[in-house]
């Protein structure tokens, strides 16, 4: 059981490290032309899709937070 917790911790740390690296690189990367996308390998394409999904998730979370704040303000005013 302890070994399972340890392995889970290592996997979680690896995923967190990967996401952090991708976030740092995402802020440095400019938009690539479509022709360059064809020359990418499968891992590069996967990383790009993960970056896009994370970005879309952040945008959706920000929109939801804004909606919740508006609803909270309305409820507080009544």
Protein Blocks (a to p, Z undefined) as FASTA:
>chain_A
ZZmmmmmmmmmmmmmmmmmmmmmmmmmpccddfklmmmpcfklmmmmmmmmmmmmmmmmm
mmmmmmmmmmmmmmmmZZ
